[in-house]
Structures are given as structure tokens and as C-alpha cells.
């Protein structure tokens, strides 16, 4: 023991005063500095004892027995003066600067071994406390961590904490835990701690300690361990996350909750499998903590919890379980009844979007207190409020916002800060709207959700005015998503006049016209199909009053995917006689004839099916435009197609397209008669040509037979009377000539 004391004293003399830790014990006072620094000037235990005695004596003399003597003798005054001088002298000695002239030596293995021996074998509380304090001082210097790891300090620290049934002391455990937290900055220490007997279990027990510093040290160890993906998975698999999130219930210490939330946020940054990101116990604690309204100072805690929840909801395997545990209800309540910052609102909307990716959650989410309606009102109401706030605050001059600025440079800087703040808030507001639109887009994939989406009035808040003049006018993803939503809702509502009228009242008709006159071909396709559906239940007089819109519809007829919608829409417009002249000027007949010829060619070559609805609707439109000037001359080019359609009798009852074709043929009687005569003549000529070709073919066959017969006769004669080579060649040439 004396030798160990001497070595401990040498280790203490090498410690740095900047990293030293002074502890006022009941019996002793020791200072331990880290290696690589100098010591001195900190005072000895005798100095502290002298200072305390003088201070107590002075108090007894000045305020003793509750009364002060009226007069004191000269000797007493001098004694008090001497005691004051001694007190000041001792205080100066204690507060003296560090001695920089001490030699600095590098930390060696032999300097640490005595501390390790004391940690393993000493049973004295004071010795173990001083050993833990010495390890803590050494671990505070990052330059010593590699040497400490190499010499095996990890086992000594676990022994000081109480692993293996060794005596545990609160002060000793606290210093050893803080030292272990510092040592866990090394990756090899993290892996060795996980493989050490009772290593991770001991750290988990520390989280339930009554000492706040021990608890924070355990959290710091968890924080260091979660820096690696491997150790993070091992902690979660061992159940360490459950003991960690239980600290969220400690409402008396915000620091503990903050550090726990940061660990969860750090875990969320790892791309962990689904089984490591969802635990019912963990999510129960998170839901309980997030359900409570947090102060502005607790935003960091809320941020960490929301990011972990978002990471868990990103896995499809967890989405149904998260919705079942009440996550969507809690987030909806938090979003609507609490004051939340805009970045946190974005995280909540992203979590809702992840949950909406699973179709099993749609029923629960839509029935959850009108989730979609509530989200829509909240997002757009908050967006309007934030815009009004920006206009009222940032719209003022820099003089009123930032005070009297006499310098032009300061004024320019403030204006730049204002512009930057406005742009950031506007960007986050647009991002929030985008998340909501994407949630609606995911919900619109299921036809049964159509009624709930219409009742939420989403399209009312993203109408033409917002897309052209609002904050979202420059967002292409929102415009594309709104076009998808509009198309899906109209498609699923095509058989319900009430739903179509509700969509029209929410501005869906105006959106379709806006997209039709745009520059994106895909959105134009959606628009023309939506207009075709609306044309079944409402009038299009206000829409077709624009010649530009009619020209766009006609132009889309050349695209194969939009031909059915274009033909149907043109047929509905053709019902109004006042617009037939405009249709003719827009080239309606040309595009209809193009569609008819393309369909006839595909049908004749058996490369496409016969589309009865398309053909019949197209022929009806042509029939209505037939009496217009110049239409008959154009239709003569496709008279053959119409004639073949009139003869289409694959079934006992002719299809409607065949009857419509016959009506057109009767109206074009003169052209039809001329066409039939031409058809008959061409058929007669074709028959004559076929007969001539058959006759020529039969003559060729007869010649071939004669040649074969002559060759056989020649071969027979050769067998009876052999010829020479010259005679055979002459005979073959004669046969060939014949």
C-alpha cells in the first residue's frame, strides 16, 4: 500500500490543473490532474484546514452568543487583525496561478497500472473514490484515451462501478461512469463493452440510478455506443432502448429527457432494419411524451422524438402497427391542439405520408376524427396566418423592425436577413402544402376514399388562383399531384352525378381548363379526360366559348391514348348547334377522319380490336357535321371505311356503329352510289385480272408437266440404248429448248 500511494502521488503530480477535479471530503482533500499538464498552486489540506479554523474563529468573535461586546481590548483587536491577515494570505496561496516550471512527462503504462490494481483489489471506499477520480481526470484528456484503452482501463472502470459483486459507492460510481462515457469515444471500447460480462447490463442499471450525474453518464455512454450501426443494433436487440426511453417519464429533469431524445435522433440516422425501429413499449413511451404539450425550450426534445417516429414509419413493415398503436390519432391531436413550429409540422406531415402508403391504414386514418378535413383546414389556415404575419412584420421598414439604423451597411444587412427569413418561411410553408397534397394523392389511389377526399375540400384550397398567383405557383410537384388527384377523383365519380357536381363546385372544372391550356402534355391528357367525364353530367357552354380550348382538344385527338376522351367530348359539344361552326374551324372533321382511318387500318390488319364505343361516337359526330360546308368532300376519303362499317354483321343484331354508318351512307346517297359503282367496277376488273392470272398460271403448269414428261421419256430411252456423252448433251439441250 505505501508503494501504491507513492506511485499514485507521482501520477497526480503530472496532472493538469485545467483538467483537475477538487473534492472536499469529510476527512481529506486531494487534487488529481490529467497527464500532459502541470500542477501546483492549488493548496494543501493544511491550508484548507487553517482557513476554515480562522474563518470559524472570526465568526465566533464577531457574532458570538447572539450579542456583540460593546468594547474590545487592544489585544483582541490585534488578534482579529492577525487572523484576517492570515486568512487573506491563505486565500492568496489557494488562488495562486499554476506553476508552469514543472516538468511535463508523457503518460506511461507503468503510471496507470497502480490505479488498475487499486480498482480491482482495494476495498477501501476512500481509495476507490480517489482511484475513480484519477481515472476521470485522465479520461478528460483525449490524448490519453488510446493509452488507457491499450492498458485495459475498461475492466477497472466496470469494477469501480460495481460489476462482479464489488462494493459500489455513489461517488465512485459517478466518477467511473463519467470516465467510461469519455472512454467510449473510441470504437474499440464500444465493441469491448458490449462483449464484456455484465457490461451493457450495468450501463442499463445506471439509467435507473437516483443520482442525476450517474444517469446522465449512462445516457452519454448510450450516445457514444449508438454512433456505430453495429453497436446500435446490439443495444436495441438487448433491450437497452426500452430502459432508455423510460427516462422520458422523468419530467423533473429536462436535461435527461433532452439527452435521451438526442440518442433517439441519432438512432434514426442509421439505416436500420424494420425490426430495430419498432418496439411497442418504446412507441408507447414516445406517444405518451409527445402527447404532452412542450415548452419552447423543449423543442429539441420534440424534434428528436419526431425524427425517430419518422424513421420508424418509413418502413412498410411498421406502418400498420404504428397506426394501430394510435400514432396517427396522437399526431393529429398534437398538430391541431398544440402550438408547433413549422419544421416540426413538416416532420408530422411526412409521418402521415408514410402511414398513408399502407392502404390498410386508410380506413383508420380517414375515420380518425375526420383526419383529412382537419389536416386540410390546419395546413391552409396556418399558411394564411404565417403569410399575414410575414407581411405585417417583414413588410415594415428595417427602421421599425430593427431600430434606428444610422449605417447604410447595417441597413443592408438587416434587409438581407429579413429577405432570408421570409424565403425560408415561405419555402417551409410550401413544403407543408406539398406533403398534404402527396397524402391526398396516396389516399386517392383507393376508389372507396373518393367521398372522404371530396368532403375535405382539398381542391378548393389548391385552385387555379393558388396555382397561378399563390405561394405554390412555382412548385411543379404540387401541380402534377393536383392533376393526378383531379383525374382520379373524376374517374371514380364518373357514374355519380352528385360527386361530379361537388367536384365542379370545388373548382375541378376550372382546374381542367387550366391544365388543358398549359404546356405539359400529360396534364393536358388528364384535363381532356376529366372534361369528357364532366360532359356527361353538366353543360360545357361556358367552356367551349374559348376557341383556344377547342383547338387544344382537337389537337389531343392525334394522341392514341386520348382519342376516346376527345371523341366523346367533341360529340357532347356537337350537340350544341351554335358551336358546330367553331368545331369545323378548329379542324374537328380532320381529326375525326384521322382517328377513323387509324382504327380501320388496325382492325383490318387484326393488330387491334374493334372499339365499338369509339367508332359509334365518332360516326355520330360526323353525322351531325355532315351538312356543314366542305364536310362531304372530306368524308369521301373515308367512304370506304364507312361502307365496311355498314356491312359489319358479325352478330345477328347489327351493332350501333353499323346502323350509324348506314345513316351516313343514306345521307351521302350520290357519293355512296358513285362509290358503289366504282367498287363494283373495281371488283369486276379484279375478277377479270384474277381469271387471267389463273389462266396464265395453268398454262405454266402445263408446260412444266410437258417438260417433266419429255425428260422421263429421254431417261427411258437412255436405259434401252445408251448414248455417248455428246449425244446426251444434244438431247438434253433439245429437250430444254422444246
Residue pairs with C-beta under 8 A, 6 or more apart in sequence:
3 114
4 114
4 117
4 118
7 111
7 114
8 114
8 115
8 118
8 130
8 134
10 111
11 32
11 35
11 111
11 112
11 114
11 115
11 134
12 30
12 31
12 32
12 33
12 39
12 134
13 39
13 102
14 33
14 35
14 36
14 37
14 39
14 104
14 105
14 107
14 111
15 31
15 32
15 33
15 34
15 35
15 37
15 39
15 137
15 138
16 33
16 34
16 35
16 36
16 37
16 38
16 39
16 141
17 31
17 33
17 37
17 38
17 39
17 40
17 41
17 42
17 98
18 33
18 37
19 33
19 34
19 37
19 137
19 140
19 141
20 31
20 32
20 33
20 34
20 39
20 42
20 137
21 31
21 32
21 133
21 136
21 137
22 29
22 31
22 42
23 29
23 30
23 129
23 133
24 48
25 126
25 129
27 126
28 45
28 126
29 45
29 48
30 130
30 133
31 39
31 42
32 130
32 133
32 134
32 136
32 137
33 39
33 137
34 137
34 138
34 140
34 141
34 144
35 105
35 106
35 107
35 111
35 138
35 141
35 143
35 144
36 104
36 106
36 107
36 141
36 143
36 144
37 104
37 141
38 98
38 99
38 100
38 102
38 104
39 98
39 99
39 102
40 98
40 99
40 102
41 96
41 97
41 98
41 99
42 94
43 90
43 93
43 94
47 90
47 93
47 94
48 94
50 86
50 90
51 87
51 90
51 91
51 94
54 83
54 86
54 87
54 90
55 87
57 83
58 80
58 83
58 84
58 87
61 76
61 80
62 68
107 138
107 144
107 147
109 147
109 150
109 151
112 138
112 147
112 148
112 151
112 153
113 151
115 131
115 134
115 135
115 156
116 151
116 152
116 153
116 155
116 156
118 127
118 128
118 131
119 128
119 131
119 132
119 135
119 156
119 157
119 159
119 160
120 155
120 156
120 159
122 128
122 131
123 167
125 167
125 169
125 172
128 160
128 167
128 169
128 172
129 169
129 171
129 172
129 175
131 156
131 160
131 172
132 157
132 160
132 171
132 172
132 173
132 174
132 175
132 176
132 179
133 175
135 148
135 153
135 156
135 157
135 160
135 175
135 176
135 179
136 175
136 176
136 178
136 179
136 182
138 144
138 148
138 179
139 145
139 148
139 153
139 178
139 179
139 182
139 183
140 182
142 185
145 182
145 183
145 185
145 186
146 186
148 183
149 183
149 186
149 188
149 189
153 183
154 180
154 183
154 189
154 192
154 193
154 196
155 196
157 176
157 179
157 180
157 183
158 164
158 180
158 196
158 198
158 199
158 202
159 166
160 166
160 172
160 173
160 175
160 176
161 168
161 172
161 173
161 176
161 177
161 180
161 202
161 206
162 168
162 173
162 202
163 196
163 197
163 198
163 199
163 202
164 197
164 198
170 211
170 214
173 206
173 209
173 211
173 214
174 211
174 213
174 214
174 217
177 206
177 213
177 214
177 217
177 218
177 221
178 213
178 217
178 220
180 193
180 217
180 221
181 217
181 218
181 220
181 221
181 224
183 189
184 190
184 193
184 220
184 221
184 224
184 225
185 224
187 228
190 224
190 225
190 227
190 228
190 231
191 230
191 231
192 199
193 199
193 200
193 203
193 221
193 225
194 200
194 225
194 231
194 234
194 235
200 234
200 235
200 238
200 240
203 218
203 221
203 222
203 240
204 218
204 238
204 239
204 240
204 243
206 214
206 215
206 217
206 218
206 221
207 215
207 218
207 219
207 222
207 243
207 244
207 246
207 247
208 215
208 243
208 246
209 215
209 218
212 253
212 255
212 256
215 247
215 256
216 255
216 256
216 259
219 244
219 247
219 256
219 259
219 260
219 263
220 259
222 235
222 240
222 244
222 263
223 259
223 262
223 263
223 266
225 231
225 232
225 235
226 232
226 235
226 263
226 266
226 267
226 270
227 266
229 270
229 271
229 272
232 267
232 270
232 272
232 276
233 272
233 276
235 241
236 267
236 272
236 276
236 279
237 276
241 267
241 279
241 282
242 279
242 281
242 282
244 260
244 263
245 260
245 264
245 281
245 282
245 285
245 286
246 285
247 256
247 257
247 260
248 257
248 260
248 261
248 285
248 286
248 288
248 289
248 305
249 285
249 288
249 289
250 256
250 257
251 257
254 297
254 298
254 301
257 289
257 298
257 301
258 298
258 300
258 301
260 304
261 300
261 301
261 302
261 303
261 304
261 305
262 300
262 304
263 304
264 286
264 304
264 305
264 307
264 308
265 303
265 304
265 307
265 308
267 277
267 308
267 311
268 277
268 307
268 308
268 310
268 311
268 312
269 311
272 311
273 315
274 315
274 316
274 317
274 318
275 317
277 308
277 311
277 312
277 315
277 318
278 312
278 315
278 317
278 318
278 321
278 322
280 321
280 325
283 309
283 312
283 322
283 325
283 327
284 325
286 305
286 308
286 309
287 325
287 326
287 327
287 330
289 301
289 305
290 302
290 305
290 306
290 309
290 330
290 331
290 334
291 330
291 333
291 334
293 334
293 338
293 339
294 301
294 302
299 341
299 344
302 340
302 344
303 343
303 344
303 347
306 344
306 347
306 348
306 351
307 347
309 322
309 327
309 347
309 351
310 347
310 350
310 351
310 354
312 318
312 322
313 319
313 322
313 327
313 351
313 354
313 355
314 354
316 357
316 358
319 354
319 355
319 357
319 358
319 361
320 358
320 360
320 361
322 328
322 355
323 355
323 358
323 360
323 361
323 364
323 365
324 364
327 351
327 355
328 352
328 355
328 361
328 364
328 365
328 368
328 371
329 368
329 369
331 348
331 351
331 352
332 368
332 369
332 371
332 374
332 375
334 340
334 348
335 345
335 348
335 375
335 378
336 374
336 378
340 348
342 386
342 425
342 428
342 429
342 432
343 428
345 382
345 432
346 428
346 431
346 432
346 435
349 375
349 379
349 432
349 435
349 436
349 439
350 435
352 365
352 375
352 435
352 439
353 435
353 438
353 439
353 442
355 361
355 365
356 362
356 365
356 439
356 442
356 443
357 442
359 445
359 446
362 443
362 446
362 449
365 371
365 372
365 443
366 372
366 443
366 449
366 452
370 456
372 439
372 440
372 443
372 452
372 453
372 456
372 458
373 455
373 456
373 457
375 436
375 439
375 456
376 436
376 456
376 457
376 458
376 461
379 432
379 433
379 436
380 433
380 461
382 429
382 432
383 429
383 432
383 433
383 471
386 425
386 429
387 426
387 429
387 471
390 422
390 425
390 426
393 401
394 401
394 418
394 421
394 422
398 405
398 411
398 414
398 415
398 418
399 405
401 414
401 418
402 414
405 411
405 414
426 471
429 471
430 471
430 472
430 475
430 478
433 462
433 471
433 472
433 475
433 478
434 472
434 475
434 477
434 478
434 481
436 458
437 458
437 462
437 478
437 481
437 482
437 485
438 481
440 453
440 456
440 458
440 481
440 485
441 481
441 484
441 485
443 449
443 452
443 453
444 450
444 453
444 484
444 485
444 488
444 489
445 488
447 492
450 488
450 489
450 492
450 493
450 499
451 499
453 485
453 489
454 489
454 493
454 499
454 502
454 503
454 506
457 506
458 485
459 482
459 485
459 486
459 489
459 503
459 506
459 507
459 508
459 511
460 506
460 507
462 472
462 478
462 482
463 506
463 507
463 510
463 511
464 507
464 510
464 511
464 514
466 472
466 473
467 473
467 478
467 479
467 482
467 511
467 514
468 514
472 478
479 523
480 520
480 522
480 523
482 511
483 511
483 515
483 522
483 523
483 526
483 527
484 526
486 503
486 508
486 511
486 512
486 515
486 526
486 530
487 526
487 529
487 530
489 499
489 503
489 508
490 500
490 503
490 508
490 529
490 530
490 533
490 534
491 529
491 533
493 499
493 500
493 503
493 533
494 500
494 533
494 536
497 537
500 533
500 534
500 536
500 537
500 538
501 537
501 538
503 509
503 534
504 534
504 538
508 530
508 534
509 531
509 534
509 538
509 543
511 527
512 526
512 527
512 528
512 530
512 531
512 534
513 527
513 531
513 543
513 546
513 549
514 527
515 523
515 524
515 526
515 527
516 524
516 527
516 528
516 531
516 549
516 552
516 553
517 548
517 549
517 552
518 524
521 559
524 552
524 556
525 556
525 559
525 561
525 562
528 552
528 553
528 556
528 562
528 565
528 566
528 569
529 562
529 565
531 540
531 543
531 553
531 565
531 569
532 564
532 565
532 566
532 568
532 569
532 572
534 540
535 568
535 569
535 572
535 573
536 572
540 569
540 572
540 573
540 576
541 576
543 549
544 550
544 573
544 576
544 579
544 582
547 582
547 585
547 586
550 573
550 579
550 582
550 583
550 586
551 586
551 587
553 566
553 569
553 570
553 586
554 566
554 570
554 583
554 586
554 587
554 588
554 591
555 591
556 562
556 565
556 566
557 563
557 566
557 567
557 570
557 591
557 592
557 594
557 595
558 591
558 594
560 598
563 595
563 614
564 611
564 613
564 614
566 591
566 595
567 592
567 595
567 614
567 617
567 618
567 621
568 617
570 583
570 588
570 592
570 621
571 617
571 618
571 620
571 621
573 579
573 583
574 580
574 583
574 588
574 620
574 621
574 624
574 625
575 624
580 624
580 625
580 628
581 628
583 625
584 625
584 628
584 630
584 631
588 621
588 625
589 622
589 625
589 631
589 634
589 635
590 634
592 618
592 621
592 622
593 622
593 634
593 635
593 637
593 638
595 614
595 618
596 615
596 618
596 619
596 622
596 638
596 641
596 642
597 638
597 641
599 608
599 611
599 614
599 615
600 638
600 641
600 644
600 645
602 608
603 609
603 610
610 648
612 655
612 656
612 657
615 645
615 657
616 655
616 656
616 657
616 660
619 642
619 645
619 657
619 660
619 661
619 664
620 660
622 631
622 635
622 664
623 660
623 663
623 664
623 667
625 631
626 632
626 635
626 664
626 667
626 668
632 668
632 671
635 642
635 664
635 668
635 671
636 671
636 675
639 668
639 671
639 672
639 675
640 675
640 679
642 661
642 664
642 665
643 661
643 665
643 672
643 675
643 676
643 679
645 657
645 658
645 661
646 658
646 661
646 662
646 665
647 658
648 654
648 655
648 657
648 658
648 661
649 658
665 672
666 672
707 735
707 738
710 735
710 738
711 735
714 731
714 732
714 735
718 728
723 731
